[in-house]
Amino acid sequence: MIENCRESNVQSCTVDLRLGKLFTLKASGTLDPPKNMPTPQETELPYMLSPGEYILASTIERINQTKTKYAAIIAPLSRTFRIGLSIQSGMVHPTYQGEIIVGIKNISPHKIRLRRGMGLVHLCFFDVKSDIIPIHRGYQHGKVI
């Protein structure tokens, strides 16, 4: 169900996920979804995130839920918000396949170094008791944008 996961990442009721790739967002003018969306550009790690800067990140771990009835809530690890990182995320729906994509903003007054493999978020899974409704058309499946 979770690929590239280390045994040490499995906690009592959550699974820690690590930073895999970073993407800066290039845009011009006013964003007007879906017509005018930012263009993600992969950037090298380690990366110095400046105060107020917003980027996207994918995890090393990949979710592969082809026949499960589990959903998951994505939450930041306490160490991320303790240093001033704000993590924006959705949730993991049953049958989701792909890396977890989150937004990261530096809300501290200091630069923060981001490294591949650093702990970022954790997942808390729960069992969906009702019937699963198929994912709607246009669902991202791990695409950055």
For each residue, the residues with C-beta under 8 A, 3 or more apart:
1: 63 64 65 68 70
2: 5 15 61 62 63 64
3: 61 62 63 64
4: 60 61 62
5: 2 9 10 15 61
6: 9
7: 10
8:
9: 5 6 15 16 17 18 61
10: 5 7 15 16
11: 14 15 16 122
12:
13: 124
14: 11 75 122 123 124
15: 2 5 9 10 11 61 122 123 125
16: 9 10 11 77 119 121 122
17: 9 59 60 61 100 119 120 121 122 123
18: 9 59 60 61 116 117 118 119 120
19: 22 45 57 59 60 114 115 116 117 118 119 120
20: 57 58 59 60 61 99 116
21: 42 45 57 58 116
22: 19 42 43 45 47 55 56 57 114
23: 40 41 42 43 55 56 57 58 144
24: 40 41 43 55
25: 38 39 40 41 54 55 56 145
26: 38 39 40 41
27: 31 36 37 38 39
28:
29: 36
30: 36
31: 27 36 37 38
32: 35 36
33: 36 37
34: 37
35: 32
36: 27 29 30 31 32 33
37: 27 31 33 34 145
38: 25 26 27 31 145
39: 25 26 27 145
40: 23 24 25 26 56 144 145
41: 23 24 25 26
42: 21 22 23
43: 22 23 24 47 55
44: 47
45: 19 21 22 114 115 116
46: 113 114 115 116
47: 22 43 44 55 113 114
48: 111 112 113 114
49: 53 55 85 104 106 111 112 113 114
50: 53 106 111
51: 106 107 108 109 110 111
52: 105 106 107
53: 49 50 105 106
54: 25 103 104 105
55: 22 23 24 25 43 47 49 103 104
56: 22 23 25 40 101 102 103 104 144 145
57: 19 20 21 22 23 101 102 103 104 114 120
58: 20 21 23 99 100 101 142 144
59: 17 18 19 20 62 99 100 102 120 121
60: 4 17 18 19 20 99 116 117
61: 2 3 4 5 9 15 17 18 20 99 100
62: 2 3 4 59 97 98 99 142
63: 1 2 3 72 92 96 97 98 99 100
64: 1 2 3 97
65: 1 68 70 92 94 95 96 97
66: 95 97
67: 95
68: 1 65 94 95
69: 94 127 128 129 132
70: 1 65 94 125 126 127 128
71: 91 92 93 94 125 126 128
72: 63 91 92 123 124 125 126
73: 91 92 123 124 126
74: 87 89 90 91 92 100 102 121 122 123
75: 14 87 89 121 122 123 124
76: 80 81 85 86 87 120 121
77: 16 80 119 120 121 122
78: 81 82
79: 82 83 119
80: 76 77 83 85 87 119 120 121
81: 76 78 84 85 86 87
82: 78 79
83: 79 80 108 112
84: 81 106 107 108 109 110 112
85: 49 76 80 81 104 105 106 107 108 112
86: 76 81 104 105 106 107
87: 74 75 76 80 81 102 103 104 120 121
88: 102 103 104 105
89: 74 75 100 102 103 121
90: 74
91: 71 72 73 74
92: 63 65 71 72 73 74 96 100 123
93: 71 96 135
94: 65 68 69 70 71 128 132
95: 65 66 67 68 132 134 135
96: 63 65 92 93 135 141
97: 62 63 64 65 66 141 142
98: 62 63 101 140 141 142 143
99: 20 58 59 60 61 62 63 142
100: 17 58 59 61 63 74 89 92 121 123 142
101: 56 57 58 98 140 142 143 144
102: 56 57 59 74 87 88 89 120 121
103: 54 55 56 57 87 88 89
104: 49 54 55 56 57 85 86 87 88 114 120
105: 52 53 54 85 86 88
106: 49 50 51 52 53 84 85 86 111 112
107: 51 52 84 85 86
108: 51 83 84 85 112
109: 51 84
110: 51 84
111: 48 49 50 51 106
112: 48 49 83 84 85 106 108
113: 46 47 48 49
114: 19 22 45 46 47 48 49 57 104 118
115: 19 45 46 118
116: 18 19 20 21 45 46 60
117: 18 19 60
118: 18 19 114 115
119: 16 17 18 19 77 79 80
120: 17 18 19 57 59 76 77 80 87 102 104
121: 16 17 59 74 75 76 77 80 87 89 100 102
122: 11 14 15 16 17 74 75 77
123: 14 15 17 72 73 74 75 92 100
124: 13 14 72 73 75
125: 15 70 71 72
126: 70 71 72 73
127: 69 70
128: 69 70 71 94 132
129: 69
130:
131:
132: 69 94 95 128
133:
134: 95
135: 93 95 96 139
136: 139
137:
138:
139: 135 136
140: 98 101 143
141: 96 97 98
142: 58 62 97 98 99 100 101
143: 98 101 140
144: 23 40 56 58 101
145: 25 37 38 39 40 56
